[in-house]
Amino acid sequence: MTSYRKYNWPKLLKEFDQSGLTQVQFCQDKGINPRYFCLKRAKLRKQQEHQFTPIEIESTPFSGLVLEVGRCKVNCPTTMTLESLAALVHTLA
C-alpha cells in the first residue's frame, strides 16, 4: 500500500528554487516522484500567474505618486494623467 504525504507546496517549491539542485536531485533528496513534482510545480505557477497582487499608493505633495510592491517602487510625477496611471497599473498587472 502506498502512503501519501501532504506537502506545503509553496514552501517546498521555494526551497527547490533556493537549493541550486536539479529537479531530479531535489526530488531524490525529498523522496518525491519527479513527475509529480513537475506537475504540481507547473500547476502552482499557472495559479500564481492569475493571482491578484495588492499595491500601495502613496501620494505626497513633493514626489507625486509612488507605487510600491515589495522592493519595487515606481515614482509617478504629479503631472501624470489618470489614464496614464491606469495604463501603467494594467501593464504591470
C-alpha positions, 0 to 999 in steps of 0.5 A: 500500500502506498502512503501519501504525504501532504506537502506545503507546496509553496514552501517546498517549491521555494526551497527547490528554487533556493537549493541550486539542485536539479529537479531530479536531485531535489526530488531524490533528496525529498523522496518525491516522484519527479513527475509529480513534482513537475506537475504540481510545480507547473500547476502552482505557477499557472495559479500564481500567474492569475493571482491578484497582487495588492499595491500601495499608493502613496501620494505626497505633495513633493514626489507625486505618486509612488507605487510600491510592491515589495522592493519595487517602487515606481515614482509617478510625477504629479503631472501624470494623467489618470489614464496614464496611471491606469495604463501603467497599473494594467501593464504591470498587472 
